[in-house]
């Protein structure tokens, strides 16, 4: 009887191992469709939602540079037609492939016209923060739309 038990144990272990391999083979390499809208979409070098949202947000200003591989967007000087005596220039840097608040850095420069000369003026921190918030909100909305479409 002991000899039969000793033979059954290796057979049982082998059967469990084969069953495990069989179950593993049942798995699929197909990813769920929602993964297409994951927070880490980066076929352009940076998070594509942050990139698109940044471009949309500063679309009112002419672009000097847009490097999707490095994640840098630089606008030229923009003067609001309602306030021609002031102009702004923005630099947006996307630092990561993840859709996260700390993956985005916005810097702005401001100048005012004094007697025909452009003079540097301070930019309120709240202005830069508001611009970052707008970009992040748009990026999240783009991601939600991508998930809904899949």
C-alpha positions, 0 to 999 in steps of 0.5 A: 500500500505504501508503494502505491502511495509513493507512486501516486504522489509523483503522478499527482504532482505531474498532473498538477504541473501539466494542468498549470501549463495547460491553463497558462497556454489558455491565456491570450496576448490580447490586451483589453481595449481600455489599455489603448487609452492608458495613462502611458501612451507614448508613441511620440516620446512623451505622454500623448494626452499631455502633448495634445492638450498642451498644443490645444491650450496654446493654439492661440499663440504662434509656435516657435518650437514643437518637439514631440520626442523631447516634449518641448513646446515653445510659443512666440510672443503673443499680444492679446488684441484687447491689451496690445501693451502686453505680450507673453511667451510660454514654454511647456515641457512634458517630462514623462510618459505617464499622465501625471501632474508632475510630468508637466512643467509650464514657464511663462515670460511677460513683457510690457510696452513702455515708451516703445520698448518691451520691458520684462515684467513678472508673471503671477504664479497663479497664471502659470498654475492655471495654465497647468490646470487647463492642460491637465484637465484637457489631457484627462478628458482626452483620455476619457474620450479614448476609453469611451471610444474603445 
